[in-house]
């Protein structure tokens, strides 16, 4: 996880254009939301399943 943050910070430093940084941050946020949704759906169980 720490390695991922180092990569992100290095990429932000290398992206010189402000719009490129905005797009990079927005894309990263979208990937995080997608991952969270998939995680919740995979651990939610199936409707109608008895517990």
MMTF fields as JSON, N, C-alpha, C and O atoms, coordinates in Angstrom:
{
  "mmtfVersion": "1.0.0",
  "mmtfProducer": "UNKNOWN",
  "numBonds": 203,
  "numAtoms": 204,
  "numGroups": 51,
  "numChains": 1,
  "numModels": 1,
  "chainsPerModel": [1],
  "groupsPerChain": [51],
  "chainIdList": ["A"],
  "bondAtomList": [4, 2, 8, 6, 12, 10, 16, 14, 20, 18, 24, 22, 28, 26, 32, 30, 36, 34, 40, 38, 44, 42, 48, 46, 52, 50, 56, 54, 60, 58, 64, 62, 68, 66, 72, 70, 76, 74, 80, 78, 84, 82, 88, 86, 92, 90, 96, 94, 100, 98, 104, 102, 108, 106, 112, 110, 116, 114, 120, 118, 124, 122, 128, 126, 132, 130, 136, 134, 140, 138, 144, 142, 148, 146, 152, 150, 156, 154, 160, 158, 164, 162, 168, 166, 172, 170, 176, 174, 180, 178, 184, 182, 188, 186, 192, 190, 196, 194, 200, 198],
  "bondOrderList": [1, 1, 1, 1, 1, 1, 1, 1, 1, 1, 1, 1, 1, 1, 1, 1, 1, 1, 1, 1, 1, 1, 1, 1, 1, 1, 1, 1, 1, 1, 1, 1, 1, 1, 1, 1, 1, 1, 1, 1, 1, 1, 1, 1, 1, 1, 1, 1, 1, 1],
  "groupList": [{"groupName": "UNK", "atomNameList": ["N", "CA", "C", "O"], "elementList": ["N", "C", "C", "O"], "formalChargeList": [0, 0, 0, 0], "bondAtomList": [1, 0, 2, 1, 3, 2], "bondOrderList": [1, 1, 2], "singleLetterCode": "X", "chemCompType": "L-PEPTIDE LINKING"}],
  "groupTypeList": [0, 0, 0, 0, 0, 0, 0, 0, 0, 0, 0, 0, 0, 0, 0, 0, 0, 0, 0, 0, 0, 0, 0, 0, 0, 0, 0, 0, 0, 0, 0, 0, 0, 0, 0, 0, 0, 0, 0, 0, 0, 0, 0, 0, 0, 0, 0, 0, 0, 0, 0],
  "groupIdList": [1, 2, 3, 4, 5, 6, 7, 8, 9, 10, 11, 12, 13, 14, 15, 16, 17, 18, 19, 20, 21, 22, 23, 24, 25, 26, 27, 28, 29, 30, 31, 32, 33, 34, 35, 36, 37, 38, 39, 40, 41, 42, 43, 44, 45, 46, 47, 48, 49, 50, 51],
  "secStructList": [7, 2, 2, 2, 2, 2, 2, 2, 2, 2, 2, 2, 2, 2, 7, 7, 1, 2, 2, 2, 2, 2, 2, 2, 2, 2, 2, 2, 2, 2, 2, 2, 2, 2, 2, 2, 2, 2, 2, 2, 2, 2, 6, 1, 7, 7, 6, 6, 7, 7, 7],
  "xCoordList": [0.824, 0.0, 0.873, 0.564, 1.939, 2.845, 3.488, 3.694, 3.803, 4.387, 3.448, 3.888, 2.162, 1.175, 1.148, 1.038, 1.247, 1.262, 2.521, 2.47, 3.634, 4.882, 4.757, 5.198, 4.158, 3.954, 3.039, 3.301, 1.971, 1.034, 1.727, 1.579, 2.467, 3.152, 4.199, 4.363, 4.905, 5.88, 5.197, 5.698, 4.063, 3.34, 2.817, 2.871, 2.313, 1.831, 2.973, 2.787, 4.139, 5.29, 5.735, 6.18, 5.62, 6.061, 5.049, 5.419, 3.79, 2.769, 2.856, 2.487, 3.33, 3.542, 2.27, 2.131, 1.357, 0.151, -0.871, -1.074, -1.511, -2.508, -3.693, -4.225, -4.112, -5.26, -4.929, -5.802, -3.686, -3.289, -3.346, -3.733, -2.966, -3.032, -4.474, -4.79, -5.355, -6.781, -7.349, -8.05, -7.046, -7.54, -6.991, -7.712, -5.721, -5.103, -5.773, -6.066, -6.017, -6.657, -8.096, -8.538, -8.819, -10.198, -10.251, -11.117, -9.329, -9.296, -8.981, -9.59, -8.042, -7.708, -8.882, -9.13, -9.604, -10.778, -11.846, -12.478, -12.043, -13.039, -12.667, -13.54, -11.38, -10.933, -11.159, -11.566, -10.899, -11.125, -12.603, -12.937, -13.481, -14.931, -15.371, -16.145, -14.876, -15.228, -14.764, -15.5, -13.566, -13.055, -13.896, -14.165, -14.312, -15.152, -16.501, -16.996, -17.095, -18.388, -18.254, -19.097, -17.205, -17.009, -16.741, -17.2, -16.011, -15.747, -17.036, -17.272, -17.867, -19.136, -20.048, -20.678, -20.121, -20.989, -20.502, -21.315, -19.193, -18.681, -18.831, -18.849, -18.936, -19.062, -20.474, -20.708, -21.407, -22.764, -23.626, -24.605, -23.303, -24.143, -25.217, -25.392, -25.925, -26.971, -28.318, -28.546, -29.214, -30.554, -31.261, -31.155, -31.962, -32.693, -31.875, -32.398, -30.636, -29.769, -29.992, -29.961, -30.214, -30.436, -29.107, -28.092, -29.136, -27.885, -27.966, -27.019],
  "yCoordList": [-1.183, 0.0, 1.253, 2.23, 1.221, 2.363, 2.587, 3.725, 1.489, 1.598, 2.289, 3.049, 2.029, 2.685, 4.183, 4.943, 4.613, 6.053, 6.71, 7.84, 6.018, 6.564, 6.731, 7.738, 5.752, 5.847, 7.015, 7.757, 7.179, 8.28, 9.624, 10.513, 9.781, 11.052, 11.334, 12.479, 10.306, 10.493, 10.883, 11.74, 10.26, 10.596, 12.026, 12.737, 12.455, 13.832, 14.827, 15.891, 14.491, 15.382, 15.455, 16.507, 14.351, 14.327, 14.958, 15.407, 14.996, 15.607, 17.126, 17.664, 17.794, 19.233, 20.039, 21.098, 19.581, 20.355, 20.188, 19.085, 21.284, 21.223, 20.36, 19.612, 20.455, 19.664, 18.177, 17.35, 17.834, 16.43, 15.915, 14.769, 16.747, 16.346, 16.164, 15.209, 17.071, 16.944, 15.638, 14.918, 15.34, 14.12, 12.881, 11.903, 12.924, 11.799, 11.558, 10.416, 12.622, 12.497, 12.002, 11.141, 12.538, 12.109, 10.633, 9.894, 10.208, 8.799, 7.892, 6.832, 8.292, 7.506, 7.386, 6.32, 8.495, 8.486, 7.547, 6.802, 7.588, 6.717, 5.242, 4.407, 4.92, 3.539, 3.091, 1.954, 3.976, 3.636, 3.368, 2.414, 4.194, 4.011, 2.689, 1.938, 2.41, 1.156, -0.041, -1.018, 0.026, -1.055, -1.252, -2.384, -0.15, -0.234, -0.864, -1.699, -0.472, -1.037, -2.536, -3.32, -2.931, -4.355, -5.142, -6.277, -4.559, -5.213, -5.427, -6.512, -4.399, -4.499, -5.531, -6.33, -5.518, -6.473, -7.906, -8.824, -8.109, -9.472, -10.039, -11.257, -9.188, -9.651, -9.473, -9.677, -9.097, -8.841, -10.06, -10.038, -11.121, -12.302, -12.231, -11.209, -13.331, -13.431, -13.249, -13.775, -12.498, -12.319, -13.672, -14.494, -13.88, -15.112, -16.207, -17.276, -15.952, -16.939, -16.917, -15.848, -18.071, -18.102, -17.994, -18.538, -17.283, -17.076, -17.774, -17.736],
  "zCoordList": [0.0, 0.0, 0.0, -0.682, 0.75, 0.781, -0.581, -1.001, -1.267, -2.605, -3.575, -4.437, -3.439, -4.305, -4.103, -5.065, -2.855, -2.574, -3.128, -3.614, -3.059, -3.608, -5.115, -5.67, -5.775, -7.224, -7.563, -8.509, -6.798, -7.045, -6.863, -7.701, -5.8, -5.552, -6.622, -7.042, -7.064, -8.133, -9.445, -10.173, -9.747, -10.975, -10.925, -11.928, -9.774, -9.656, -9.829, -10.421, -9.323, -9.47, -10.927, -11.386, -11.655, -13.048, -14.0, -15.085, -13.61, -14.466, -14.305, -13.261, -15.31, -15.209, -15.385, -14.773, -16.187, -16.474, -15.36, -14.853, -14.984, -13.919, -14.329, -13.509, -15.593, -16.043, -16.033, -15.768, -16.318, -16.277, -14.845, -14.614, -13.884, -12.482, -12.045, -11.336, -12.46, -12.129, -12.667, -11.956, -13.915, -14.552, -13.846, -13.653, -13.464, -12.764, -11.42, -11.067, -10.67, -9.358, -9.507, -8.746, -10.474, -10.705, -11.099, -10.63, -11.957, -12.376, -11.197, -11.051, -10.361, -9.18, -8.221, -7.658, -8.039, -7.17, -7.73, -6.982, -9.053, -9.683, -9.511, -9.276, -9.627, -9.443, -8.0, -7.76, -7.042, -5.636, -5.361, -4.659, -5.902, -5.718, -6.356, -5.763, -7.561, -8.231, -7.406, -7.265, -6.868, -6.027, -4.78, -4.38, -4.165, -2.97, -3.297, -2.539, -4.412, -4.815, -5.072, -4.636, -5.774, -6.048, -4.771, -4.636, -3.844, -2.566, -1.79, -1.257, -1.726, -0.988, -1.638, -0.944, -2.973, -3.662, -3.487, -3.377, -3.46, -3.355, -1.945, -1.772, -0.955, 0.43, 0.98, 2.172, 0.124, 0.591, 0.722, 1.467, 0.03, 0.062, -1.013, -1.676, -1.169, -2.187, -1.506, -0.417, -2.154, -1.596, -1.521, -2.431, -0.453, -0.276, 0.385, 0.7, 0.589, 1.224, 2.726, 3.336, 3.332, 4.775, 5.499, 5.062, 6.612, 7.347, 8.62, 9.406]
}
